[in-house]
Amino acid sequence: MSSNNSEIVTLNDVVDVEKKGQAPALSKEAVPGDDSVPADDEFEVKLDPKCDPKLLSSWHKWVAVLVISAASLCATFASSAAAFTETGLARDLHTSHEVTILSISLYVLGLGLGPLFVGPLSELYGRNIIYRTSYVLFFALTWPTAFPPNIATFMVFRFFTGLCGAAFLSVAGGSVSDLFDNHNVATPMAVYTISPFIGPVIGPLVAGFIVQNTDWRWVYRVLLIWQFVQTVLLCTIVPETYVPVILKHKAQKLRKATGNDKYYAPIERQEESLFRMILFSCRTPFELLISDRMALALDIWSALLLGILYLAFQAFPIIFEEVHGFNSQSTGLTFLGIGIGMVGALATQPYWNGVFRRKTEKHDGHPPCEVRLLIAQAGGILAPLGLYIMAFTTYKQVHWIGPIIGSVPFGAGVYYIFTGVFTYLVTAYRPIAASAMAANSALRSTFAAVFPLFAGAMYHRLGTVGATALLAGLTTLMTPLPFIFYKIGPRLRANSRFAVA
């Protein structure tokens, strides 16, 4: 990575991958401005300054970023808000509490599988058609969850709404990178990066107030209102930002206006078929998990953290309602600790920018991939520390603020670990970086879907102290990973058939 990009250290490398989609790169013939296209080819369309997304006015770009970020936040908000509807769902649809937990698991599973398909589609058809189609479907398919005739219908549509919402976790970041150049992308990228992490924290907070004061169905009705507003904003404010597709639209207009079919955009001459792109995006991530132990270890680490985060949606009601006697809306507020930790960690980004800048200068502009794990080292210490504090302050005789204080360093640790692991994966596995991120996403979603299913049984059998301490112990076992890979990462990469040497 060059020195002038050294300050862009959140998830910008990840977004460069998302910008290409979860599929093989286009052939050289399909890359705009590639030298393989003859310079005198008068029928190849070029990008006009007025069509360049990076040359839009600042206010337009920032409004687009905020709309995209809000859409991403809404998609993850919907995953956790369901936790507070489980009691009403079990009562009104005549099912058990264990079955209602699937409303979170199936939704998160959809979020994990969606990127395997929408990445290649966005590469061929552009960002906007994916955004608009997915959000219209997200809105339409939420109606059966707001007015469910039976539990089977509710669960099926929870999975499909998660599948539709996945576009904003796999494609949306590319739009931010499309809109800003490398020198100005760090701040808008930070705004977008935090939104999928904050969504699951806001979900219980809002849902707790709704369930406490009205019918549980209003959680999904409020979600419908939010989705409708987001759909309108996506259709009216967010422009197409993917340059190959902008050129494709220009070529189509020129062919129609002139009657000359020789006008073309580079993307129209690409060699990859959609089927092959989807097959590649589905197969390669699992090959990586099976054959590369370093990628597998880092993916399990981040998956464990996300699993614990989603397990908290079942554990916090046990800790605060059963132990401390909180009501639903008060329990929802207890998730603020995790959110404060994440936002606080984001606020320290200028410090980490300085650390990476110094490392880049020390290595003449080409630092080893392992410097990306420095921020994960801090997270590896903070996450288990927070869980231990939570574990030993869940006694009834200890003030209820104790577990919330413990959740602050846990939230900060989660942000640091995700940032470090994500940026390391896309730099160390750059040749197949999209697949490396897809593998991580699939494993994370699997853990996040499974952990809530056994949370209640684990907390009731082991107690709040024992169960939380067990989770803290698991994260402690993972703490050495960033320190070990920081030392031996170059040797492991040299022996890997996927990583850069």
C-alpha positions as CSV (number, residue, x, y, z in Angstrom):
1,M,0.0,0.0,0.0
2,S,1.5,3.3,-0.9
3,S,2.3,5.9,1.6
4,N,-0.3,8.4,0.5
5,N,-3.0,5.9,1.3
6,S,-1.6,4.9,4.7
7,E,-4.1,7.0,6.7
8,I,-7.1,5.1,5.2
9,V,-7.0,2.3,7.7
10,T,-10.5,1.4,8.7
11,L,-12.2,-0.9,6.1
12,N,-11.2,0.9,2.9
13,D,-9.3,-2.1,1.6
14,V,-12.4,-4.2,2.3
15,V,-14.5,-1.8,0.3
16,D,-12.1,-1.9,-2.7
17,V,-12.9,-5.6,-2.7
18,E,-16.6,-5.0,-2.4
19,K,-16.4,-2.6,-5.2
20,K,-15.4,-5.4,-7.5
21,G,-18.1,-7.8,-6.2
22,Q,-17.7,-11.3,-4.9
23,A,-16.4,-12.6,-8.2
24,P,-13.4,-12.9,-10.5
25,A,-12.0,-9.6,-11.8
26,L,-13.2,-8.6,-15.2
27,S,-11.0,-9.4,-18.1
28,K,-8.5,-6.8,-19.2
29,E,-10.7,-6.0,-22.2
30,A,-13.4,-5.0,-19.8
31,V,-11.4,-2.5,-17.7
32,P,-12.0,1.1,-18.5
33,G,-8.9,2.9,-19.7
34,D,-6.9,-0.4,-20.0
35,D,-4.0,-0.1,-22.4
36,S,-5.1,-3.3,-24.2
37,V,-7.9,-1.2,-25.9
38,P,-6.5,0.7,-28.9
39,A,-6.2,4.4,-28.2
40,D,-7.7,5.2,-31.6
41,D,-10.9,3.2,-31.0
42,E,-13.4,6.0,-31.6
43,F,-16.4,3.8,-30.6
44,E,-15.3,3.0,-27.1
45,V,-17.2,5.4,-24.8
46,K,-15.3,7.5,-22.3
47,L,-16.3,8.8,-18.9
48,D,-17.4,12.5,-19.1
49,P,-16.6,14.7,-16.1
50,K,-20.3,15.4,-15.6
51,C,-20.9,11.7,-15.2
52,D,-17.9,11.0,-12.9
53,P,-19.3,10.2,-9.4
54,K,-16.2,11.6,-7.7
55,L,-16.9,15.0,-9.2
56,L,-20.4,15.4,-7.7
57,S,-20.9,18.2,-5.2
58,S,-19.8,17.5,-1.7
59,W,-23.3,17.8,-0.3
60,H,-24.7,15.3,-2.8
61,K,-22.0,12.8,-2.0
62,W,-22.5,13.1,1.7
63,V,-26.2,12.8,1.5
64,A,-25.8,9.7,-0.6
65,V,-23.3,8.3,2.0
66,L,-25.8,9.0,4.8
67,V,-28.7,7.3,3.0
68,I,-26.6,4.2,2.2
69,S,-25.3,4.1,5.8
70,A,-28.9,4.4,7.1
71,A,-30.0,1.6,4.8
72,S,-27.2,-0.6,6.1
73,L,-28.1,0.3,9.7
74,C,-31.7,-0.6,9.0
75,A,-30.7,-4.0,7.7
76,T,-28.8,-5.0,10.8
77,F,-31.3,-3.3,13.1
78,A,-33.9,-5.7,11.8
79,S,-31.8,-8.7,12.9
80,S,-31.6,-7.9,16.6
81,A,-35.0,-6.1,17.1
82,A,-36.7,-9.5,16.8
83,A,-35.2,-10.6,20.1
84,F,-37.7,-8.4,22.0
85,T,-40.7,-9.7,20.0
86,E,-40.2,-13.4,21.0
87,T,-42.5,-13.5,24.0
88,G,-45.4,-12.0,22.0
89,L,-44.6,-14.1,19.0
90,A,-44.7,-17.3,21.1
91,R,-48.0,-16.3,22.7
92,D,-49.9,-15.1,19.7
93,L,-48.7,-17.7,17.2
94,H,-48.9,-20.6,19.7
95,T,-45.3,-21.8,19.6
96,S,-42.4,-22.2,22.0
97,H,-39.8,-19.6,22.9
98,E,-37.1,-21.8,21.5
99,V,-38.7,-21.7,18.1
100,T,-39.1,-17.9,18.1
101,I,-35.3,-17.6,18.5
102,L,-35.1,-18.8,14.9
103,S,-36.4,-15.4,13.9
104,I,-32.9,-14.0,14.6
105,S,-31.0,-17.1,13.3
106,L,-32.8,-17.3,10.0
107,Y,-32.4,-13.6,9.3
108,V,-28.7,-13.6,10.0
109,L,-28.3,-16.7,7.9
110,G,-29.9,-14.8,5.0
111,L,-27.5,-11.9,5.6
112,G,-24.6,-14.3,5.4
113,L,-25.7,-16.0,2.2
114,G,-26.8,-12.9,0.3
115,P,-23.3,-11.5,-0.5
116,L,-22.4,-14.6,-2.5
117,F,-25.1,-13.6,-5.1
118,V,-25.5,-9.8,-5.0
119,G,-21.7,-9.2,-5.5
120,P,-21.6,-10.7,-9.0
121,L,-25.0,-9.1,-9.9
122,S,-23.8,-5.6,-8.9
123,E,-20.7,-6.1,-11.0
124,L,-22.8,-6.7,-14.1
125,Y,-25.8,-4.4,-13.5
126,G,-24.5,-1.7,-11.2
127,R,-25.1,-0.5,-7.6
128,N,-28.5,1.2,-8.0
129,I,-30.5,-1.6,-9.5
130,I,-29.3,-3.8,-6.7
131,Y,-30.1,-1.3,-4.0
132,R,-33.5,-0.5,-5.3
133,T,-34.6,-4.0,-6.1
134,S,-33.3,-5.4,-2.9
135,Y,-34.9,-2.7,-0.8
136,V,-38.2,-3.0,-2.5
137,L,-38.1,-6.7,-1.8
138,F,-36.9,-6.1,1.7
139,F,-39.9,-3.8,2.2
140,A,-42.4,-6.1,0.5
141,L,-41.3,-9.3,2.3
142,T,-41.4,-7.6,5.7
143,W,-45.2,-7.3,5.5
144,P,-45.8,-11.0,6.3
145,T,-43.6,-10.7,9.4
146,A,-45.7,-7.7,10.6
147,F,-49.0,-9.5,9.9
148,P,-48.1,-13.2,10.2
149,P,-50.9,-15.7,9.8
150,N,-48.7,-18.5,11.4
151,I,-45.2,-19.2,12.7
152,A,-44.1,-21.0,9.5
153,T,-44.9,-18.0,7.3
154,F,-43.2,-15.7,9.7
155,M,-39.9,-17.7,9.8
156,V,-39.8,-18.2,6.0
157,F,-40.1,-14.5,5.4
158,R,-37.5,-13.6,8.1
159,F,-35.0,-15.6,6.1
160,F,-35.9,-13.9,2.8
161,T,-35.8,-10.4,4.3
162,G,-32.3,-11.1,5.6
163,L,-31.3,-12.3,2.1
164,C,-32.6,-9.0,0.6
165,G,-31.0,-6.9,3.3
166,A,-27.5,-8.4,2.6
167,A,-26.9,-6.1,-0.4
168,F,-26.0,-3.3,2.0
169,L,-23.4,-5.4,3.8
170,S,-21.6,-6.5,0.6
171,V,-22.2,-3.9,-2.1
172,A,-22.9,-0.6,-0.4
173,G,-19.4,0.1,0.8
174,G,-18.3,0.2,-2.8
175,S,-20.5,3.2,-3.5
176,V,-18.7,5.2,-0.8
177,S,-15.3,4.3,-2.4
178,D,-16.8,5.2,-5.8
179,L,-17.8,8.7,-4.6
180,F,-14.5,9.8,-2.9
181,D,-10.9,9.7,-3.9
182,N,-8.3,8.0,-1.6
183,H,-7.3,11.3,0.1
184,N,-10.9,12.1,1.2
185,V,-12.5,8.7,1.7
186,A,-11.5,8.0,5.3
187,T,-14.2,10.0,7.1
188,P,-17.2,9.0,5.0
189,M,-15.9,5.4,5.1
190,A,-15.8,5.5,8.9
191,V,-19.4,6.7,8.9
192,Y,-20.4,3.8,6.7
193,T,-18.2,1.2,8.5
194,I,-19.8,1.8,11.9
195,S,-23.4,1.5,10.7
196,P,-23.7,-2.3,10.4
197,F,-22.1,-2.6,13.9
198,I,-24.4,0.0,15.5
199,G,-27.6,-1.5,14.0
200,P,-27.7,-4.6,16.2
201,V,-27.2,-2.4,19.3
202,I,-30.0,0.1,18.4
203,G,-32.4,-2.8,17.6
204,P,-33.0,-3.9,21.2
205,L,-33.1,-0.3,22.4
206,V,-36.0,0.7,20.1
207,A,-37.8,-2.7,20.2
208,G,-37.7,-2.7,24.0
209,F,-39.6,0.6,24.2
210,I,-42.1,-0.5,21.6
211,V,-42.9,-3.9,23.2
212,Q,-43.1,-2.3,26.6
213,N,-45.8,0.2,25.5
214,T,-47.7,-1.5,22.7
215,D,-48.1,-4.7,20.6
216,W,-45.0,-6.6,19.5
217,R,-46.1,-6.3,15.9
218,W,-45.4,-2.6,16.0
219,V,-41.7,-3.5,15.9
220,Y,-42.1,-4.7,12.4
221,R,-44.6,-2.0,11.5
222,V,-42.0,0.7,12.5
223,L,-39.5,-1.3,10.4
224,L,-41.8,-1.1,7.5
225,I,-42.1,2.7,7.8
226,W,-38.3,3.0,8.0
227,Q,-37.9,0.7,4.9
228,F,-40.4,2.8,2.9
229,V,-38.6,6.0,3.7
230,Q,-35.3,4.4,2.8
231,T,-36.6,3.0,-0.5
232,V,-37.8,6.5,-1.5
233,L,-34.5,8.0,-0.6
234,L,-32.5,5.3,-2.5
235,C,-34.6,5.9,-5.6
236,T,-34.4,9.7,-5.5
237,I,-31.1,10.7,-4.0
238,V,-28.4,8.0,-4.5
239,P,-26.9,8.1,-8.0
240,E,-25.3,5.2,-9.9
241,T,-21.6,5.2,-8.9
242,Y,-20.1,2.1,-10.6
243,V,-18.2,3.6,-13.5
244,P,-18.3,0.5,-15.8
245,V,-22.1,0.5,-15.7
246,I,-22.2,4.3,-16.1
247,L,-20.2,3.8,-19.3
248,K,-22.6,1.0,-20.3
249,H,-25.6,3.3,-20.0
250,K,-23.8,5.9,-22.0
251,A,-23.1,3.5,-24.8
252,Q,-26.7,2.3,-24.9
253,K,-27.9,5.9,-25.2
254,L,-25.4,6.6,-28.0
255,R,-26.5,3.5,-29.9
256,K,-30.1,4.5,-29.7
257,A,-29.5,8.2,-30.6
258,T,-27.2,7.6,-33.5
259,G,-28.4,4.2,-34.8
260,N,-24.8,3.1,-34.8
261,D,-24.3,-0.2,-33.0
262,K,-20.5,0.1,-32.9
263,Y,-20.5,2.2,-29.8
264,Y,-19.7,0.1,-26.8
265,A,-18.5,0.2,-23.1
266,P,-15.7,-2.1,-21.9
267,I,-18.0,-4.0,-19.6
268,E,-20.1,-5.1,-22.5
269,R,-17.1,-7.1,-23.9
270,Q,-16.1,-8.9,-20.7
271,E,-15.7,-12.7,-21.0
272,E,-17.1,-13.8,-17.6
273,S,-20.6,-15.2,-17.5
274,L,-22.9,-14.5,-14.6
275,F,-23.1,-18.2,-13.8
276,R,-19.4,-18.6,-13.7
277,M,-19.0,-15.5,-11.5
278,I,-21.6,-16.8,-9.0
279,L,-20.0,-20.3,-9.0
280,F,-16.6,-18.7,-8.3
281,S,-17.9,-16.6,-5.5
282,C,-19.6,-19.7,-3.9
283,R,-16.7,-22.2,-4.3
284,T,-13.5,-20.2,-3.5
285,P,-14.4,-19.0,0.0
286,F,-14.8,-22.6,1.2
287,E,-11.6,-23.8,-0.5
288,L,-9.8,-21.0,1.5
289,L,-11.3,-22.1,4.8
290,I,-10.4,-25.8,4.2
291,S,-6.8,-25.3,3.0
292,D,-5.5,-22.1,4.8
293,R,-5.2,-22.4,8.6
294,M,-4.3,-18.7,9.2
295,A,-7.5,-17.5,7.4
296,L,-9.5,-20.2,9.2
297,A,-8.2,-19.1,12.6
298,L,-8.9,-15.4,12.0
299,D,-12.3,-16.2,10.6
300,I,-13.2,-18.3,13.6
301,W,-12.1,-15.5,15.9
302,S,-14.3,-12.8,14.3
303,A,-17.1,-15.3,14.0
304,L,-16.9,-16.1,17.7
305,L,-17.1,-12.4,18.5
306,L,-20.2,-11.9,16.3
307,G,-21.7,-15.0,17.8
308,I,-21.3,-13.7,21.3
309,L,-22.7,-10.3,20.2
310,Y,-25.9,-12.0,19.0
311,L,-26.0,-14.3,21.9
312,A,-26.2,-11.2,24.1
313,F,-29.7,-10.5,22.7
314,Q,-30.8,-13.6,24.6
315,A,-28.4,-13.2,27.6
316,F,-29.1,-9.6,28.5
317,P,-32.8,-10.2,29.2
318,I,-31.8,-13.0,31.5
319,I,-29.2,-10.9,33.3
320,F,-31.3,-7.7,33.6
321,E,-34.9,-8.9,33.7
322,E,-34.6,-12.2,35.7
323,V,-31.7,-11.1,38.0
324,H,-32.3,-7.3,38.4
325,G,-36.0,-7.1,37.6
326,F,-35.8,-4.7,34.6
327,N,-38.7,-4.3,32.2
328,S,-38.3,-4.6,28.4
329,Q,-37.5,-0.9,27.7
330,S,-34.9,-0.7,30.5
331,T,-33.3,-3.9,29.2
332,G,-33.1,-2.5,25.8
333,L,-31.2,0.5,27.2
334,T,-28.5,-1.8,28.6
335,F,-27.2,-2.4,25.1
336,L,-26.0,1.2,25.1
337,G,-22.8,0.1,26.7
338,I,-21.7,-1.9,23.7
339,G,-22.7,1.0,21.4
340,I,-20.6,3.4,23.4
341,G,-17.6,1.1,23.3
342,M,-17.9,0.9,19.5
343,V,-18.3,4.6,19.0
344,G,-15.4,5.3,21.4
345,A,-13.2,2.9,19.5
346,L,-14.0,4.6,16.3
347,A,-13.0,7.9,17.8
348,T,-9.5,6.6,18.4
349,Q,-9.0,6.1,14.7
350,P,-6.7,9.2,14.3
351,Y,-4.3,7.5,16.7
352,W,-4.2,4.3,14.7
353,N,-3.9,6.4,11.5
354,G,-0.6,7.7,13.0
355,V,0.6,4.2,14.0
356,F,0.1,2.9,10.4
357,R,1.6,6.0,8.9
358,R,4.8,5.6,10.9
359,K,4.9,1.9,10.0
360,T,4.5,2.7,6.3
361,E,7.3,5.3,6.5
362,K,9.5,2.8,8.3
363,H,9.1,0.3,5.5
364,D,9.5,2.8,2.6
365,G,5.8,2.8,1.8
366,H,5.4,-0.9,1.7
367,P,4.6,-2.2,5.2
368,P,4.0,-5.9,5.7
369,C,0.4,-7.0,5.9
370,E,0.8,-7.9,9.6
371,V,0.8,-4.3,10.6
372,R,-2.9,-4.4,10.1
373,L,-3.1,-6.8,13.1
374,L,-1.8,-4.1,15.6
375,I,-5.3,-2.8,16.1
376,A,-6.6,-6.3,16.5
377,Q,-4.1,-6.9,19.3
378,A,-5.8,-4.1,21.3
379,G,-9.1,-5.7,20.6
380,G,-7.9,-9.1,21.6
381,I,-7.2,-7.8,25.1
382,L,-10.3,-5.6,25.5
383,A,-13.0,-8.1,24.4
384,P,-12.2,-10.8,27.0
385,L,-11.5,-8.1,29.7
386,G,-15.0,-6.7,29.1
387,L,-16.6,-10.1,29.3
388,Y,-14.8,-11.0,32.5
389,I,-16.1,-7.7,34.1
390,M,-19.6,-8.6,32.9
391,A,-19.3,-12.1,34.2
392,F,-18.3,-11.2,37.8
393,T,-20.7,-8.3,38.1
394,T,-23.9,-10.2,37.2
395,Y,-24.5,-11.2,40.8
396,K,-27.8,-9.9,42.1
397,Q,-26.1,-8.1,45.0
398,V,-23.8,-6.2,42.6
399,H,-25.2,-2.9,41.1
400,W,-26.7,-3.4,37.7
401,I,-24.3,-0.8,36.2
402,G,-21.5,-3.3,36.5
403,P,-22.3,-5.5,33.5
404,I,-23.0,-2.4,31.4
405,I,-19.6,-1.0,32.3
406,G,-18.1,-4.3,31.3
407,S,-19.9,-4.2,27.9
408,V,-18.1,-0.9,27.0
409,P,-14.6,-2.5,26.5
410,F,-16.2,-5.5,24.9
411,G,-17.8,-3.3,22.3
412,A,-14.5,-1.5,21.7
413,G,-12.7,-4.8,21.4
414,V,-15.3,-6.1,18.8
415,Y,-14.7,-3.0,16.6
416,Y,-10.9,-3.3,16.8
417,I,-10.9,-7.0,16.1
418,F,-13.2,-6.7,13.1
419,T,-11.3,-3.8,11.7
420,G,-7.9,-5.6,12.1
421,V,-9.1,-8.9,10.8
422,F,-10.9,-7.5,7.8
423,T,-8.1,-5.3,6.6
424,Y,-5.6,-8.1,7.2
425,L,-7.6,-10.5,5.1
426,V,-7.9,-8.2,2.1
427,T,-4.2,-7.2,2.1
428,A,-2.8,-10.7,2.9
429,Y,-5.1,-12.5,0.4
430,R,-5.4,-9.7,-2.1
431,P,-5.5,-12.0,-5.2
432,I,-8.7,-13.6,-3.9
433,A,-9.6,-10.9,-1.4
434,A,-13.3,-10.9,-2.3
435,S,-13.5,-14.6,-1.6
436,A,-11.5,-14.1,1.7
437,M,-14.2,-11.7,2.8
438,A,-17.0,-13.9,1.7
439,A,-15.5,-16.8,3.7
440,N,-15.4,-14.6,6.7
441,S,-18.9,-13.4,6.2
442,A,-20.3,-17.0,5.8
443,L,-18.6,-18.2,9.0
444,R,-19.6,-15.1,11.0
445,S,-23.2,-15.5,10.0
446,T,-23.2,-19.2,10.9
447,F,-21.9,-18.4,14.4
448,A,-24.3,-15.5,14.8
449,A,-27.2,-17.7,13.7
450,V,-26.3,-20.6,16.0
451,F,-25.3,-18.9,19.2
452,P,-28.7,-17.5,20.2
453,L,-30.2,-20.9,19.9
454,F,-28.3,-22.3,23.0
455,A,-28.0,-19.0,24.9
456,G,-31.0,-19.6,27.2
457,A,-30.2,-23.1,28.1
458,M,-26.5,-22.3,28.7
459,Y,-27.4,-19.3,31.0
460,H,-30.0,-21.2,33.0
461,R,-27.8,-24.2,33.5
462,L,-24.4,-22.5,34.2
463,G,-25.8,-19.3,35.7
464,T,-25.1,-15.8,34.5
465,V,-21.6,-15.8,36.0
466,G,-20.5,-19.2,34.7
467,A,-22.0,-18.7,31.2
468,T,-20.4,-15.3,30.7
469,A,-17.1,-16.4,32.1
470,L,-17.1,-19.4,29.7
471,L,-17.5,-16.9,26.8
472,A,-14.7,-14.8,28.2
473,G,-12.5,-17.9,28.4
474,L,-13.2,-18.7,24.8
475,T,-12.2,-15.2,23.7
476,T,-9.1,-15.4,25.9
477,L,-8.0,-18.5,24.0
478,M,-8.1,-16.4,20.8
479,T,-6.2,-13.4,22.3
480,P,-2.7,-14.7,21.2
481,L,-3.7,-15.0,17.5
482,P,-2.9,-11.4,16.4
483,F,0.4,-11.5,18.3
484,I,1.4,-14.9,16.9
485,F,0.4,-14.0,13.3
486,Y,2.2,-10.6,13.7
487,K,5.4,-12.6,14.3
488,I,5.1,-15.6,11.9
489,G,2.5,-14.2,9.4
490,P,5.2,-13.6,6.7
491,R,6.3,-17.2,6.9
492,L,2.8,-18.6,6.8
493,R,1.9,-16.4,3.8
494,A,5.0,-17.6,2.0
495,N,3.7,-21.2,2.3
496,S,0.1,-20.4,1.4
497,R,-1.2,-20.9,-2.1
498,F,-3.7,-18.1,-1.6
499,A,-1.9,-15.3,0.3
500,V,0.6,-12.9,-1.1
501,A,4.2,-13.7,-0.2
